[in-house]
Amino acid sequence: MSLRTPLARVLNHGAARDGVAHWWVERVSALALVPLVIWLLIALLRLPLSDYAAVAAWIGGGWNPVLLGLLVLTACRHSQLGLEVVIEDYVRHGWKTFLLLLSTFIHVLLAAGGVYAVLRIALRIAA
C-alpha cells in the first residue's frame, strides 16, 4: 500500500530527500558549538574584560585565534541554516528566494567580518 497520490506515482514525484543532509549539518554544527562556547565562556570569565590590552593579548595568544575563528564560522553557518529553515517554512513564495539570498549574503559578511576582526587583533599582537 502506497501513500502517494496517483498523480505523484505517474509523475514519479516523491520526497526530495535533501532534508536529511541539512538536518545533519545543523546538528553537527550545534554539537561543535557546545565545546567552543564553553571554552569561550570559561576563558572570558578568567579575563579582566575592562582591559582592552589584556583581551587583545589573549586573542593573539596560543590557539585562541584559531578557536575564535572556528567559533565565528560555526556560529554563522548554524545561524544561517536555522534561518533558512524558518524562511522556507513560513515565508510566501514571492519573498522566499529574496530572503534566502539576503540571509546567505548577510551570514557570509558576518563570518568574514568576524574572522577578519580576530585575525586583525591576533596579527597586531603577534607583530
N, C-alpha and C positions, 0 to 999 in steps of 0.2 A: 504494500500500500504506500503510495506516494502522497506527500502533502503539497506537491507542486500543482499549480493550476494547469489546465490543458494547454493554454497558450504558452506558458513557460516551458512545458515539455516539448512543444512543437518548435519553439524558437531556441531551445537549449539554453535558456537563461535561468540561472540559479544564483546562488550567493557569489559575490565577487571574490571571496576568500582572501582578501587582502587585509582584513581587520586583525588577524592574528599577529602579524609582524608588527603592526602599530601597537598592539596591546603589549607585546613582549618588550619592545623598546621602551615604552612608557614605564613598565615595571622594573626593568633593569636600570633605567636612569634614576628611578626613585630609590632603588636599592643602593646605587652608587652614591647618591646624595646623603644617605644616612651617616656613614663614617666621615664624610667630608664636612658636613655641618657640625657633627660632634667635635671633630678636630678643631674647627674654626671657633666654636663657642668656648672650648677649653682654653685655646690659645689667647682669645680676646679677654677672657676673664683674668688671665695672668698678666696682661699688659696694662701699663698706665695709659689709658685712651686719651687723656688730655694732653699728652706729649707727642706731637707730630713726629719728631725725630726718632723717638723710640718705636713708634708704629712703623715708620718708613724703614728703619733698620731691621725690624722683624720681617717685614715683607721682602726685603732684599736678602735675607739670610737663609742659608741651607736649602731645604726642599720647599720652603714656604711659597715662593713664586710659582713653582710647578703645581702644587696642590691648590693654590688660589686660582690659577688658570683652569685647572680641571673643574673646580667648583663652579666657576663662571660659565664655562662651556656646557657642563652637565645641567646646571640650573636653567640656562636659556633653552636648551633643547627640550628639557622636561616641560617647561612652561609653554613652549611652542606646541608640543604635542597635546597638552591638555587643552589649550585654547582652540586648537584645530578641531578637537572632538566637540567642544561646545558650539563652535561656529557651524560645523557640519550638522549637528543635531537640531539647533534652534534658530538658524537664520534662513530666511527665504532664499530661493534660488537666485533672485536678481542681485542680491548683495553678497552671496556666498563666495564667489570667486574673488571679488574685490577684497573682501575682508580676509580671506585666506592668504592672498598675496601680501596685503598690508601687514598682517601678523608675521609672516615669514620675514619680510624686509625689516621690520622693527626688531625682531629677535636676532637677526643677523647683525644689525647695528649695535644692539645691546651687548652681544657676545664679543664683537670686535672691539667695542669701546672698553669693555671690562678687561679683556686680555691686554689691550694697549695700555690701560692705566697700570695694571700690575707690572707689565714689562718696563714701562717708563720709570716707575718708582724703583723697581729692582735693579735696573741697569744704572740708574743715577747713583744709587747707594754703592753698587759694585765698583763704579769708576772712581 
